[in-house]
C-alpha cells in the first residue's frame, strides 16, 4: 500500500504543472513528484529485496535501475516529439502524459503480493502462506519456507526486544556506521566518476566545439554510456545496499541510499555545468579531466592534448 500511496502523491504532483505551466507551479509539481518517486524507489528496492530469492536478488535490483534509465529514455523521446510545439498547450500535454505511469503503476501494485515476513510480523500466517504461494508457486514446499521465515522473524523479534526496533540513529552507531558510510560513499562515487558529465554529454560536447551535424553520433554514445552505467556501477550499488545492511535496518538503509543518491545527483548536476560553461569555469573540453584521480600528474599532458585537439578543430574549420 505504500507504493500505491506514492503513486497517488505523484498524481497530485503532476496536477500543478498541468493546470498552470508557470515556472513556480512546475517547480512545486516537480518537488512533490520527486518526493513520490523517492518514496516509491525506496519502497520498491526494499520490497524487491524481501521477496526475491537470494540467487536472484542482485539481478532483480539491477533490473530496477535498468528500468529507471529506460523510463528516462522514454521521457526524452516524449519531450523530443513535442519540441516543435512551444505553446502552453504543448507543455501541458507533455506534463499530462506523466499521469499514465503512476495510474498504471498503482493499479499493478494493487495485485502485487505483500511481504510474507511483514505478514508474519503482524501475525497473519495464512496470508503469509498465500503470499509465499504466489511468489514461489504452489508446487514448492511452502510449509518449509514459511517455517524458515517464521524462525527468522522470531529471532528478529527477540533481537528487537534486546536492542530495540531500530531507528535512523542506529544507522550511525556501532557496526552499522561502517555499513551506512559505505552506502553513502557508493552513491557519492557516481559524481566523482563523472556520471553527471556523461548525463550532460550532448550539451557538453556541443559547448566543447563538436559540430551539431554529428548529434546522431552523440545520441549513440550517450545511450551506450547509459547502458554501461546501468549494468555496472549504478546497479551494483543498489544490489550491495540491499545486502550490506542488517535485516532490522534494511528499509532505513534503503531510505538513506535514496536520499544519498538524490543529494549526490543534485550536487554534481548543479556544479558540473558551471565547470565547462563559458560564463563560469569555462574549462570546455578540459572538464573531462576533472574526475581523473591523478589530475596533477596528467595536467601538462592534458593541456598539450587539448591544445592539439583545439588546433586541429580550428584548422579543419579554416580549410572548409
N, C-alpha and C positions, 0 to 999 in steps of 0.2 A: 504493500500500500504506500510505502514511502516513495517508490518510483512513480506511482500514479499521482501522488501529491505534487512531486516535482514537475511532472508534465502539466498539471493544472496551473502551477506557478508560471511555467513557460508560456502557456496560452494567454495568461493575463499580461505578461510582459510584452508579448508581441502586439497587443492591442494599442499601446501608446504610439509607436511609430506608424501603425496603420491608420489610426484616427487622425494624426497630425504629424507630418514629416518634418516639423521644426526640429532643429538640432538638439534642443534640450529635451524634447519628448523622446527623440530617438535615443539619446544618452540614457534617459531614465528607463526606457524599454530594454535597452541592451544590458543595463545593470541588473534589472530583475530577471531577465532571461539568462544572464550569466550565472546568477545565483541558482537558478533552477538547474542549469546544466552541471554546475559544480556538485549540487546535491545528488543529481541523478548519476553522475560519474562516480562519486564516492560510494553510493549505494550499489551501483551495478558491479563495480570491481569487487566489493566485499561479497556480494551475492554470488558472483561467478566463482569466487574463491571457495565459498562454502559448499556449493552444490556439485562442483566438478571433481572427478576422481583425481588422485594425486598425480598420475602419469599424464593427465590431460590438462592440468591446471595451468601450466605455463603457456601452451599454445592457445588456450581459451583467453587468458589475459592478454596475450599478444594480439589475438583477433579483435579484441575490443579497441585497442589502439589503432589497428589497421582500418577498422570501420570508421573511426573518428576522422582519419585522413581521407577516407573515401567520401564521407559526408562533406568535408571541407571542399573537396574537388567538385562535388555536386553544387555547392554554393557558388563557387567560382563560375561554373557553367551557367547557372541561372542568372547571375549578375551580368555576365557577358552577353547573354541573349537580350537583356533589356537595356544595354548601354545606349543604343540609338534613341531610346525614349527617355528624355530628360525632363519630362513633365512631372508634376506631382503625382499624377495617376500611375506613372511608371514606377516611381519609388514606392508607392503604397502597394502596388502589385507584388513587387519583389519581397517586401516585408510580409505580405499576406500569405505568400507561398509557404512561409515557415510554419504556418498553422498545420500543414499536412503532417509534419513529423511528430510533434507532441501528441496530436489526436490519435494518430495511428499507433504510436508507442504506448500510450495509456491503455488503448483497447487490447493490445497484445499482452501487456503486463497483468491485466486482469486474469488472464488464463494461465499465467506462469505459476509453477508450484512454489510454495513458501519454503523457507529454510527448515529442513527436518529437525536440526538442532534447536532452532528457535521454538518450534512447536513442542519439543520435549521439555525445554525450559519452562514453558507455560503449562506443562502437564497434560498436553493433548496428544497422547500416544497414538491414538487411532488416526488422527490427521497426519501425524508424522509418518506412520506406516504407508498411508495413501500417497503422501508426497514422495517417499522413497520409491514406491512402485512406479510412479510417473517418471521419476528421474532415471531409474536403473532398469525398468522393465519388469513385468510380473514373473519372468522366468528366473530371475536372480534370487538368491537366498536373502529375502528381505528381512526375515527374523534375525538372522545372524548380523546383518548390517545394522539393524535397529538396536540390537543388544550392545554391539560395539560402540555405537554412537551414544547410547544411554550411559555406558560406562564413562565415556569421555565427558559427558555433561555432568555426571555425578562428581567426578574428580574436579571439574571446573567449579562446581558449586562449593565443594569443600575448600578449594583454594580461595574462592571469593570470600568465604567466611573467615579465613585466616588473614587474608591480605586486602580484602575489600573488592568491590566490583571493578575497580579500575577507572581512573579519571585521566584527563589530559595532563594533569600534573605528574602522574605516574610515568608518562612517556619520557620525562626528563629526569627520572630518578633511577639509581642503581644500574642494572644491566640494560634496562630499556633505553637509557640515554644514548648508548653507542648505536643501538638499532635505529633510534629516531634520527640521529645525526647522519647516519648512513643514508636513510631515505631522503632527507633534505638535500644532502650533497649530490645524490644521483640526479635530482631534478635541477639543481643549480648547474650541474655539469652540461646540461643541454645548451645553456647560453655560452659557457666557456668554450665549447667545441665549435661554436659558430652556427648553431642551428637556426638562430633568428636571422643571421645573414643569408642563409640559404632560403629561408622563407620569404625574404625580400629580394631574391636573386634577380628577377626580371628587372625590377626598378633599379636595383643596384648596378647591374651591368649596363643598362641604358645610360645612367648617370656617369658610369666609368668611361663611356665612349663607344660602346658597341652600336653598330648601325641598327636602326629599327627594322630593316628588312630581314634581319636574322631572328626575329621574335619567335618564329616557329621552332627554331633550334633551342631557344631558351626554354620554351614550354616542355620540350622533350627532356632537357637536362633537369628542369625543375621537378618533373614527375619522377624521374629516376632518383633524385635526391630524396624525395618524399618517401618513395618505396623503401629505399635503403634505411632511412631513419626509422620508418615504421616497423621494420622487421629486425632491427638491431638494437640500438641504444634505447630508444623510447619503449619498445615492448619489453625489453629485458628489465628495465627499471620497474615497470608495473608488476612483472612476474616476481621479482625479488621482493618488492614491497609486500606482496600477499604472503610470502613465505618467511620473511625475516622476523616478523612481529610475533609476540606471544598470542595465544588464542583469545585471551580476555581483552587484549588491547588491539586486536586486528582491525576492527571497524574504525577506531580512533586513529590508528596509524594510517589507514587509507584516507581518512579525512585530512590528516597532516600532509599526506602526499599530494592530494588535490590542491590544497592551499599553497604548498611549495611550488607546484607546477604552475599555478596561476600567477603567483608573485614573480617567479623566475621569468616566465614568458612576458609578463608586462614590463619588467625591468629592462630586459635585453632588447625587446622590440622597441621600447621607447628610446633607449640610448643609442642603439646601433645606427639608426637613421641619422642621428646627429654626427656620427663619426665620419660618414662619407658624403653628406650633403654639402654643397658648395657654400651655403650660408652659415655653416657651423664648423665642423672639424676639417672639411674639405680634403680628406685623405683620398677620396676617389677609390681607385682600384687597390690602393695600399691598405684599405680596410680589411682585405682578405688575410693580411698577415697578423692582424690583431690577435686572433685565437691561438697563434703559434706559441708553444710553450717557451722556447728559447729565442724570443724575438730579438734580443740584443746581439746574439751571436750571428743571426742571419740578417741584421739590419742593413749592412753595407751591400750584401749580395742582393737583397730585396730591392733596394733603391736602384742598383745598377740594372737589374732585370726589368723593373718597371719603367725606368728611363728609356731603355732599349725598346720596350714594347710601345711606349708612347711615341717615340721617334718613328718607329715602323708604321704606326697608325697614321701619323701626320704625313709621312712620305707617300703612303698609299692614297690618301685623300688628295694630295697635290698632283699625283700622277693621273688621277681620274679627272 
